[in-house]
Amino acid sequence: MLAMLSVGILTFTFAVRSASADTTVQFSPEIIHQRPGLTFTVNITITNVTDLAGWAIDLSWDPNIIRVTTGDPNGLQPPINGTFYNIYQGPFLKNVRPTSFIVNRVNNAQGKIEFLSARHVYMGEGVSGSGVLATINFTCISVGTTTTQIIESILMDGEEKAIPHEDYEVIDGRVLVSLILIRMDPVSKSVEEGELFNITVHIDNMLEDLGMTGIQFKITWNLSYLNAVSMTEGLFHNVTPPGDESNIWQLLHNVRAGYVEYIYTWLNATRAFEMGYAPISGNHTVATIARARANFHY
């Protein structure tokens, strides 16, 4: 079987050949956790390939969560616009002999890269083993989860024969963008001596995909000004079902002179997941601390 693919200045003409079933093309790291506004770098790697002389891939992601970072003149510039995208060729092919490295289009609005490709300029025996094909720098836009997906791929050997898709595995990546916030409400308050008031502890923006199974904090204050009276837990805590003796949860709080401690965690996460309990997610009131103003100091 013969096929031809032509985009920009790069042309692949190839016949189909077989390859090792252990060959994989994937994102590394496979899972990334980052905060909004920050950047991260992901590699596209190949593992256990034989005689690789060229490759081409199409990528997609959620454009509401991340975008390809721009502005580095050492990055890759598509032929249809003057923007430099922070996309770089990995060393796997170019360390052997000169390569052509191009991209047809980067569309941050749609979350797509079309025909990101590299190949040896002078054909001959390809490269075997494992290594990095390309490196992409992304910027996190907003809180959420997205898959970084290889939607199309071509691998070509030194004889311009394509490696069939069934002979290699493509593994997608995942990006978790979150800004977990633990806050106290109110942040400031004026009170009279002896007046009782409450401080509420909240936790916001928890993604279930993060697998959070515990919360712990400690709050301290000056004993010359405040006394703690009590602490009550919020309503989101799991309660062990009747008859369940597996002791899945640990829920402790201590009110002491000058501080309070709070611990909520799963002692047996495996058992909890087996019973259908999900990791902590969403926005919650963790605890409410009742305090009294002790006395007044000038």
N, C-alpha and C positions, 0 to 999 in steps of 0.2 A: 504494500500500500504506500502511495506517495501523497504528500500534502505540501502545501506552501502557505506560509504566513508572512505578510509583508506589512510593516508599520514603520513610518518614519524612514530612517536610513538603514534599518536592520531587517534582513531577510533570512528566514529559516527554511531550508528545503531538506526534508528528511524522510527516511523510511522507518518503519517500526521495528524495534528490537526488544529483547527481554532483559530484565535486570533483577537484582536481588530483591526479594520480598521484604527484606529488613530495611530498605531505604525509606527514610522519612524526610519530609519537608515541614518545618514547624516554626512557631514563634518561640523565642527564648528571651526572658523567662516566659513560661506559659501563662502565668497569672501575675498581674501587676496591681498593686494597691498604691494610689497616689491621691493627693489633695487637689482641689480646684485651683487653677492658676499656675500650677507647677508643670514641669516637663518631665518626660521619661523617655528612655531609649529602649527599643526592642530590636533584637536581631532576628533575621530570617535565616535559619540554619538548615543544613542538609546533613544527613547521617548515613553512613555505610553505602555510599554511592560508588559505582564503578565507571570510570572513563567518562566523566562529565566534561563537556566542552561548551555548553550553553544552557541557558534557562530563561523562562519568561513567566511572570505571574500577574494576576489581577487580584487586588485586595479590596475589602470593604470593611466598614465600621459604622457605628452610630455617630453622625455628625453633630448631634446635640450634646455628646459627651466628650469627645476628643477631636482634634484636628492635627494635621501634619504641620509642624513648626516651619516657619519660613525665615528667610533673611541671611542665611549663611552662603556667601559666594562660593564656598567650596562644596556646596550641595548640588543637587541635580536640577537642571532647568529644562522643562518640557519645550518642545518646538513651537507650541501654539501661544505661549505668553512669556513675559520676561521675568517671572517670579522664580527665585531660587528656593527650592524646598530642601529641608534638612534631611536628605536621603543620600546615603553613601554606599558605595560598593564595598562588599566584604572582601577579605583577602583570598578566599578559596580558589578562585579562578585566576585572578590577576597576578598572584605570586609566581605563577608558572610561566606565563608569557602575556603579551599585551592583549587587552580586551576592549570591546566596545560596551559601554554602559549607558543606557538610555531609559527614558520613561516617555510614553506617549502623552499621558494626561494625568494630572493630580486635581481632583475635584473635592475640595474641603466642604463645599456646600452639600454635596450628595454623599460624602464619606466614601470616596472611591479612588483607587489608583489603577490606571489602565495601562497594561503592558509595561511593567517594570522588567527590564531585561538586561542580561549580560551574556557575552559569548567571546570566545577567542577570535582575534582578528585573523590569525593564520591557523587554519584548521590542522589538526593532527591528533595525536593521542591525548585524551582528556585526563582529568584529575580524578583520583580515587581516594576514598576515605570520608572524613567528616570535616565540616567547617562552616564559616559564616558566608552567606551569599550577599546579604545586604543588611544595612542598619538604618532604621527610621527613627527620627525624633518626633514625638507627639507632644502637644500641649493639652492639658486637661481643661475643659470648658466649664462643666457643671457636674453636680452630684448624680451618680447613676452607674449602671453597669453596661458594658458593651462587649461584644465579641469582635476580635480582630480576625477576619476570615479570609483565607485564600480561596477565592471563588473559581479561578481558572489557573492552570499551571501546565508548563511544557518543560521537559528535561530532554537534552540532546547530547549524544555522545560524539566522540571524535570522528566518526564516520558519517555524521549528520543523520543518525538514526534516532528516532524518538523512543524514549523509554515509556512503555504503556502505563496508563494511570493505575491499572490494577496491580502493577508491579512496585508501586511505592505508595506510602501513606502520607496524607496531608493532615496535620494537626493544628487546629485553630487555637488562638490565644484568647484571654479574657482580661479586661481592664476594669477595675473597681475604683471609682472616683468617689471619695467620701470626705466629709469634714465633720467628724464626730465631735460634738460639743457638750461638755459638762459645765453647767452654769448654775448659779444661785440666784434666786429671786426673793426679795429685791436685792439689788447690788448695793444700795445704801438706804438708810432709814434713820430718822430722828425719833427717839423715844424718851419718855420720862423715867426717872428712877423707880424701879420696882415694876415697871410696865412689862407685861408678857407679850411677846411677838413671835412670829414664825419666819423661818428661813426655809425655802423649798429648793431642793436639788433636782435639777432636770438633766436628762441626757437626750440629745437630739441627733438626727441624721444617721441613725444606725442602719446599715444595709444587711439584710439577711444573708447575702452571699459572703459577707465577711466571717460568718460562723462564730459570732461573739456569744460566748456562753458564761460570761461573768463580768461583774462590775465591782470595783473596790475603790474607796476613797477615804481620806482622813481630813477633817476640818479642825483647825485650831483657832484659839482666840486668847485675848488677854483677860485673865481672871479678875483683874482689877476693875474691869468694866462689865463683863457679861458672865452669867451663869446659864448652863444648859439645864433644861427641865426634863425633856423627853425627846424621843425620836420615833416616828411612825413610818412604816414603809408605804410606798405607793401601791396602786392597785394592779400593776402589771405583773407582779411576781407569780410564778407558778406555784401551785399547791399540790403536794403529793396526794394522788387519789387514794380513797379509802382502801385498805388492804394491801397497798403497795409498800413493801418493806425494803425496797432497794436503796433507799437513802440517796436519791439522785441529787437533791439540792442542799446546799449549805446557805443559810441565811442568818447572818449574825450582825448585831450592832451593839456597840458599847458607848454609853454616855459617861464620860469621865470628867474630872476637873480639868478644864482647859482644852478638851478635844472630844470629838466623836469619831468613831470608826464604823465603817459599813463594808460588809462583804456579802456578795450574792454570786454564787457560782454553782456549776454542775459538778458534783463529785464523780458522777458516772455518766459521761457524755454519751458513750455507746448505748447504754441502757435508755437514756433519754430519747435519742434518735429512734431507737427501736420502738419506743412507745408513741412515736409520732410528734414529739415536741420539736419545734423549730428553734433555731438560734434567736437571740434577742434582736429585734429590729424595730425601726420606727422612732417615734418620739415619746418619751415617758417621763412621768414624775417618779423619781427614785425614792425620795424620802422627804419628810417634813420635820424640821427640828424646832422645837419650842424653846425659846430663850427668854431670860429676864435680865433687865439692866440691873447690875448689882449696886453701884453707887456712882457718885460723880467725883471726878478728879480734875483739879485745875492744872 
